[in-house]
Amino acid sequence: MSDSTIRFVLDGEIIEIDDVNPTRTVLQFLREDLGRKGTKEGCAEGDCGACTVVVAAADGENLTLRAINSCIQFLPTIDGKELITVESLAPDSDDLHPVQRALVEHHGSQCGFCTPGFVMSLFALYKTNANPSRQEIDDALAGNLCRCTGYRPIISAARSMYGEASQQSDWLRQPFGRAQDPVDRIERLESLARGDGLDLEHGGHRFFAPLDIATFADLYKQNPDATILAGGTDIGLWVTKQHREIETLIYTGRVRELGEIERTSTHIEVGSAVTLTDVMPVIVGQYPGLEELFRRFASPPIRNAGTLGGNIANGSPIGDSMAVLMVVGASLVLRRGSQQRELPLDAFYHDYQVNDMAPGEFLERIRIPLPDSGAIVGSQKWSKRFDQDISAVCTAYRLQLDGEQVSEFRMACGGLAPVVKRATNCEQAINGQPWSLETVQRAAAALAQDFTPIGDMRASADIRMHVTRNLLLRFYYETRGQLEETVYTYGRQR
């Protein structure tokens, strides 16, 4: 029998909620129901980081901590977890947490609106990395925007926050490396473990959180008009920005099988509910050329909640994962009830927000081939900001050479069409040809047969095509090791 009570831990107490709209956000609950005003609403879309909180979850004998955007996280999704807010760090204002004290001492706050979000992102770093590099500090703060102070004093605070060893033994105040074993926290979270799924109903809104794949498949087959909820990083905006009423949600986050990653002799098998944070290191471990793309993919709070399966199923024409997965030959396992079928990712999208899934069918897992010997795989993202920005253009390539001849070349692009898709005419212009500047220039010209981009707030159509051609040339120079020696602009060399 499914339960209808949401349970989570806050400041050492188990919170139980029975009657709540399943699309109520964690931020709304904190500010409006509990009166915790430290967590702020800035953008209501997971971009500015003012709403950042940390969630802790038991993972066997370990505890995982993740910063998330509370403004787009629905309250039922933190069932079974511990919620940590800026108020949790210093219940007594005279005894600040080391992160907070470091920000005070380094003048890392001015108007103060964004400061609680920075505190919580730094707290997650403080608890999970006892000696971060400057790059790791920058990455941890990629989801937090400050409009008045500037980042230098905040970076200084991040570097110094480890220097103050708290006299208290409170687990929150100690990095993992110096903390006592947080066994009590794990035991408390384990006491919230469910034997059955979560089933909520409020004002005509339903929320299902099944625990196994068979139950999930049956629920969706019976409710094909339901909305599948993964990380909520897109669906959350339906509520906060578009004010949609979602009648039925079926949540992937508690389904055991959908949260698994398995490596076989030929593939990485990724359940569709695996978070981007968990799957990206696995992919980069096999394809090192994708490291920068995945580091620039959204922000840590978005990656901590968002899933690879959700990014693919959502099918945004500017989704960053699909192009790279297409060029390496990834396929999708789709399921309806007990029936499964496998489909190449590059055949999945038909048009804007139109894919190959039938009613009641869902994405069960992604199959990513292991790299072939000698294959070069790379990707490039072009956007207005380096961190935490949506792509204007995202390109991906796979190159296999036989001596100086191209035995196989694949290219896929996002941001140039209603869907992410392969550049088939460009590929044909390269396959079987010498891997030379002349070949690549001809292929760059052929991109006009593959794409007719549009202009929007991110870039004009002409600039998108110009940049895509330049990115292909950049990839060529990268493979030749000449990028630092030659700067090439399409149509002229300088």
C-alpha positions in Angstrom: 0.0 0.0 0.0 1.5 3.3 -1.0 2.0 6.0 1.6 0.7 9.6 1.2 3.0 11.3 3.8 6.1 13.2 2.8 8.9 12.8 5.4 12.3 14.4 5.5 14.7 15.7 8.1 15.2 19.4 8.9 17.6 20.5 11.7 17.5 17.0 13.3 13.7 16.8 13.3 11.6 14.6 11.1 9.1 16.7 9.2 5.9 15.0 8.1 3.5 16.6 5.5 0.2 15.0 4.5 -1.8 17.6 2.6 0.2 19.6 0.0 0.0 20.3 -3.7 2.7 18.1 -5.2 4.0 21.0 -7.3 4.6 23.2 -4.3 8.3 24.0 -4.4 10.8 23.6 -1.5 11.4 27.4 -1.6 7.7 28.1 -1.1 7.5 25.7 1.7 10.5 27.2 3.4 9.5 30.9 3.1 5.7 30.7 3.2 5.1 27.7 5.5 8.1 27.8 7.8 8.9 31.5 7.6 12.6 30.8 6.8 13.4 33.9 4.8 17.1 33.2 4.4 16.6 31.2 1.2 15.7 33.8 -1.5 13.8 33.8 -4.8 15.7 35.6 -7.5 14.9 34.2 -10.9 12.5 31.3 -10.1 14.2 29.2 -12.8 17.4 27.8 -11.3 19.7 30.4 -12.8 20.8 32.8 -10.2 21.4 30.5 -7.2 19.8 32.8 -4.5 17.6 29.9 -3.6 20.3 27.3 -3.1 19.9 24.7 -0.4 21.7 21.4 0.3 20.1 18.0 0.5 21.8 15.0 2.2 20.9 11.4 1.3 22.0 8.1 2.7 24.0 6.0 0.2 24.8 2.8 1.9 27.3 3.6 4.6 28.0 7.0 3.1 26.2 10.3 3.1 26.0 12.4 -0.1 25.5 16.1 0.0 24.2 18.0 -3.0 23.4 21.7 -3.6 20.1 22.2 -5.4 17.9 25.0 -6.6 14.9 25.1 -4.2 12.9 27.4 -6.5 12.2 24.6 -9.0 12.4 21.5 -6.8 9.0 20.1 -5.9 8.5 19.3 -2.2 7.7 15.6 -2.6 11.1 15.0 -4.3 13.0 15.5 -1.0 11.1 12.7 0.7 13.5 10.5 2.6 16.3 13.1 2.6 17.7 15.8 4.9 17.2 19.4 4.0 19.9 21.9 5.1 19.3 25.6 4.8 21.3 28.7 5.6 19.5 28.9 9.0 20.7 25.3 9.7 24.3 26.4 9.7 24.1 29.0 12.5 21.0 28.8 14.7 22.8 31.2 17.0 23.8 34.4 15.1 26.8 34.8 17.5 28.3 31.5 16.4 28.7 31.6 12.6 29.6 28.6 10.5 33.2 28.7 9.2 31.8 29.4 5.7 29.7 32.3 6.9 32.6 33.7 9.0 35.0 33.6 6.1 32.5 35.6 3.9 32.2 38.2 6.7 36.0 38.5 7.2 36.7 38.8 3.5 33.8 41.2 2.8 32.1 38.8 0.4 28.7 40.3 0.8 27.3 43.7 -0.1 23.5 44.0 -0.6 23.3 40.4 0.8 20.5 39.1 -1.4 22.6 36.5 -3.1 24.7 35.7 0.0 22.7 32.8 1.4 22.9 31.0 -1.9 26.7 31.5 -2.0 26.9 30.2 1.6 25.1 27.0 0.7 27.1 26.3 -2.4 30.3 26.9 -0.4 29.0 24.7 2.4 28.5 21.8 -0.1 32.1 22.3 -1.3 33.3 22.6 2.3 31.7 19.3 3.2 32.9 17.4 0.2 36.3 18.7 -0.7 38.8 19.6 2.0 41.4 21.2 -0.4 39.7 22.6 -3.5 41.7 24.1 -6.3 40.8 27.5 -7.7 39.2 25.7 -10.6 37.1 23.6 -8.3 36.0 26.7 -6.3 35.0 28.4 -9.5 33.1 25.3 -10.7 31.3 25.0 -7.3 30.1 28.6 -7.6 29.1 28.5 -11.3 25.4 28.5 -10.4 25.6 31.6 -8.2 25.3 35.1 -9.6 26.3 38.3 -7.7 25.3 41.7 -9.1 27.2 44.0 -6.8 30.1 42.6 -4.7 32.1 40.9 -7.4 33.6 37.5 -7.1 37.1 38.2 -5.8 36.2 38.5 -2.1 34.0 35.4 -2.4 36.8 33.4 -3.9 39.1 34.6 -1.1 36.5 33.5 1.5 36.3 30.1 -0.2 40.1 29.7 0.1 40.1 30.6 3.8 37.0 28.9 5.1 39.0 25.7 6.0 41.4 27.7 8.2 39.0 28.0 11.1 38.7 24.7 12.9 35.5 25.0 14.9 35.7 24.1 18.6 32.4 22.5 18.3 32.0 18.9 17.2 28.8 19.7 15.3 29.0 17.7 12.0 27.8 20.6 10.0 30.8 22.6 11.0 33.5 20.1 10.0 34.7 19.1 6.6 34.3 15.4 5.9 38.0 14.9 6.4 37.9 16.0 10.1 34.4 15.1 11.0 33.2 12.4 13.3 31.4 9.6 11.5 27.8 11.0 10.8 26.3 7.7 11.7 23.3 9.2 13.5 22.4 11.2 10.5 22.5 8.1 8.3 20.5 6.1 10.7 17.9 8.8 10.9 17.6 8.9 7.1 17.5 5.1 6.9 14.5 5.2 9.3 12.6 7.1 6.5 13.2 4.4 3.9 10.0 3.3 2.3 8.8 -0.2 1.7 6.2 1.1 -0.8 6.0 4.1 -3.0 4.7 7.6 -2.3 1.2 8.4 -3.6 -0.2 11.9 -3.1 -3.4 13.6 -4.0 -4.3 17.2 -3.4 -7.0 19.3 -5.1 -7.1 17.1 -8.1 -3.4 16.8 -8.5 -1.7 13.4 -8.2 1.9 12.5 -7.5 3.3 8.9 -7.8 6.8 7.9 -6.7 7.1 4.1 -7.3 10.1 2.2 -6.2 10.6 -0.3 -9.0 10.5 -0.3 -12.8 7.6 -2.6 -13.2 5.3 -0.5 -11.0 6.5 2.7 -12.8 5.8 1.1 -16.3 2.3 0.0 -15.2 1.5 3.4 -13.8 2.5 5.2 -16.9 0.8 2.7 -19.2 -2.4 3.3 -17.2 -1.9 7.1 -17.2 -0.4 7.9 -20.6 -1.3 11.6 -20.2 0.7 11.9 -17.0 3.9 14.0 -16.9 7.1 12.1 -16.1 9.1 14.1 -13.6 12.9 13.5 -13.3 15.0 16.3 -11.9 12.4 19.0 -12.4 14.9 21.5 -13.9 12.6 22.0 -16.9 9.2 21.0 -15.5 9.8 23.3 -12.5 9.7 26.2 -14.8 6.3 25.1 -16.2 5.0 25.9 -12.7 7.1 28.9 -11.7 7.2 30.7 -15.0 4.3 29.4 -17.1 1.9 28.8 -14.2 0.7 25.5 -15.6 -1.5 23.2 -13.7 0.0 19.7 -13.8 -2.7 17.1 -12.9 -0.6 13.9 -12.6 3.2 13.5 -12.0 5.0 10.2 -12.0 8.5 10.6 -10.5 11.5 8.7 -11.6 13.8 9.5 -8.7 12.9 6.6 -6.4 12.9 3.9 -9.1 15.9 1.7 -8.2 16.6 0.4 -11.7 16.4 3.9 -13.3 19.1 5.1 -11.0 21.8 2.6 -11.9 24.9 2.8 -14.0 26.5 -0.4 -15.3 29.5 -0.9 -17.5 29.5 -4.0 -19.8 32.2 -5.1 -22.2 30.8 -2.9 -24.9 28.6 -0.2 -23.4 27.9 2.1 -20.4 24.3 1.4 -19.5 22.8 4.5 -17.8 19.4 4.5 -16.2 17.3 7.4 -17.2 17.1 8.8 -13.6 20.8 9.0 -13.1 21.8 12.6 -12.3 24.1 14.5 -14.6 26.5 14.9 -11.7 26.8 11.1 -11.3 27.0 10.2 -15.0 29.3 12.9 -16.3 32.5 11.6 -14.7 31.7 8.1 -16.1 31.3 9.4 -19.6 34.4 11.7 -19.4 36.4 8.8 -18.1 35.8 7.1 -21.4 35.8 10.2 -23.6 38.2 12.7 -22.1 37.6 15.2 -24.9 34.2 15.9 -23.4 35.5 17.2 -20.1 35.0 20.9 -20.8 31.6 20.5 -22.3 30.3 18.7 -19.2 32.0 21.1 -16.8 30.1 23.9 -18.6 26.8 22.0 -18.7 24.4 24.2 -16.6 25.6 24.5 -13.0 26.3 22.2 -10.1 22.8 22.7 -8.5 21.2 21.9 -11.9 23.4 18.9 -12.6 22.8 17.6 -9.0 19.0 17.4 -9.7 18.8 17.1 -13.5 19.1 13.7 -15.2 20.7 12.5 -18.5 17.4 10.8 -19.4 15.4 14.0 -18.7 17.8 16.0 -20.9 17.3 13.6 -23.8 13.5 13.0 -23.4 12.9 16.8 -23.1 14.5 17.1 -26.5 15.4 20.8 -26.4 17.1 21.9 -29.6 19.8 23.4 -27.4 20.3 20.4 -25.1 24.0 19.9 -24.6 24.1 16.1 -24.1 22.5 14.9 -27.3 25.0 15.9 -29.9 27.9 14.1 -28.2 25.8 11.0 -27.6 24.8 11.0 -31.2 28.3 11.0 -32.6 29.5 8.2 -30.3 26.5 6.1 -31.4 24.3 6.0 -28.3 21.0 4.3 -28.4 17.9 4.5 -26.2 16.0 1.6 -24.6 12.3 2.6 -24.6 9.7 0.8 -22.6 5.9 0.5 -22.5 4.5 -1.8 -19.9 6.7 -4.9 -20.1 7.7 -4.3 -23.8 11.0 -2.8 -24.7 12.6 -1.6 -27.9 16.0 0.0 -28.8 16.4 3.0 -31.0 19.4 5.0 -32.1 19.4 8.4 -30.6 19.9 10.1 -33.9 16.6 8.6 -35.0 14.7 9.6 -31.9 13.7 13.2 -32.8 11.3 14.0 -35.5 10.5 17.7 -35.0 10.5 20.4 -32.3 9.2 18.6 -29.1 8.2 15.6 -31.2 10.0 12.3 -30.7 9.5 8.6 -31.4 7.8 7.6 -28.1 4.3 6.3 -28.2 1.7 7.1 -25.5 2.6 5.3 -22.3 6.2 4.7 -23.5 9.2 6.1 -21.6 12.9 6.2 -21.7 14.3 3.4 -19.5 18.0 3.7 -20.2 20.7 5.1 -22.4 23.3 2.8 -24.0 26.6 4.5 -24.7 29.2 2.5 -26.6 32.7 2.3 -25.2 35.3 4.2 -27.4 36.9 2.5 -30.3 40.7 2.5 -30.4 42.1 5.6 -32.1 38.8 7.5 -32.3 39.0 11.2 -31.5 35.8 12.5 -29.8 35.4 16.2 -29.0 32.7 18.8 -28.4 32.5 22.6 -28.3 30.0 24.9 -26.7 29.5 28.5 -27.8 27.5 30.8 -25.5 27.6 34.4 -24.1 28.9 33.3 -20.7 31.5 30.6 -20.1 29.7 29.2 -17.0 26.0 28.5 -16.4 24.7 29.5 -19.8 22.5 28.0 -22.5 24.3 27.2 -25.7 23.8 29.3 -28.8 25.6 26.5 -30.7 26.9 23.1 -29.4 28.9 20.9 -31.7 30.2 17.4 -31.3 32.6 15.3 -33.5 33.9 11.8 -33.8 36.9 11.2 -36.1 38.5 7.9 -37.1 41.6 8.0 -39.2 43.3 5.4 -41.3 46.7 7.0 -41.8 45.8 10.4 -43.3 42.4 9.2 -44.7 39.2 9.7 -42.8 37.6 6.2 -42.3 34.6 7.7 -40.4 33.5 11.2 -39.4 30.4 12.2 -37.5 29.2 15.6 -36.5 26.1 16.7 -34.7 24.9 20.1 -33.7 22.5 21.7 -31.3 21.1 25.2 -31.7 20.8 25.2 -35.5 17.5 23.3 -36.1 14.3 22.5 -34.3 16.1 19.4 -33.0 19.7 18.3 -32.3 20.7 16.4 -35.3 23.6 15.0 -37.4 25.3 17.1 -40.1 25.0 14.4 -42.8 26.1 16.5 -45.8 29.1 17.8 -43.9 29.9 14.2 -42.9 29.7 13.0 -46.5 32.1 15.7 -47.6 34.7 14.4 -45.2 34.3 10.6 -45.1 36.8 8.9 -47.3 38.8 12.1 -47.9 42.2 13.2 -46.6 42.0 14.8 -43.2 43.2 18.2 -44.5 42.4 21.9 -44.3 41.0 21.8 -47.8 38.7 18.9 -46.9 37.4 20.6 -43.8 36.8 23.9 -45.6 34.6 22.1 -48.2 32.8 20.3 -45.4 32.2 23.6 -43.6 30.6 25.0 -46.7 28.3 21.9 -46.9 26.9 22.8 -43.4 24.5 25.2 -45.2 22.8 22.1 -46.7 22.3 20.6 -43.3 21.0 23.5 -41.3 18.9 26.6 -41.7 19.3 28.2 -38.3 17.1 30.9 -36.9 18.0 34.1 -35.1 16.9 34.8 -31.5 18.1 36.5 -28.4 21.2 34.2 -28.2 22.5 34.8 -31.7 21.5 35.7 -35.2 21.1 33.0 -37.9 24.2 34.2 -39.8 26.4 34.3 -36.7 25.2 30.8 -35.7 26.3 29.4 -39.1 29.5 31.4 -39.1 30.4 30.1 -35.6 29.6 26.5 -36.5 31.9 26.6 -39.4 34.7 28.1 -37.3 34.1 25.5 -34.6 34.6 22.7 -37.2 37.8 24.3 -38.3 38.9 24.7 -34.6 38.3 20.9 -34.2 40.5 20.3 -37.2 43.3 22.4 -35.7 42.9 20.8 -32.3 43.5 17.3 -33.9 46.6 18.7 -35.6 47.9 20.3 -32.5 48.0 23.6 -34.2 45.4 25.6 -32.3 48.0 27.7 -30.4 49.9 28.4 -33.7 47.2 29.3 -36.1 44.0 31.3 -35.6 41.7 30.7 -38.5 38.5 32.5 -39.3 36.3 30.9 -41.9 37.1 32.4 -45.3 40.3 34.1 -44.3 43.5 33.3 -42.3 45.1 35.8 -39.9 
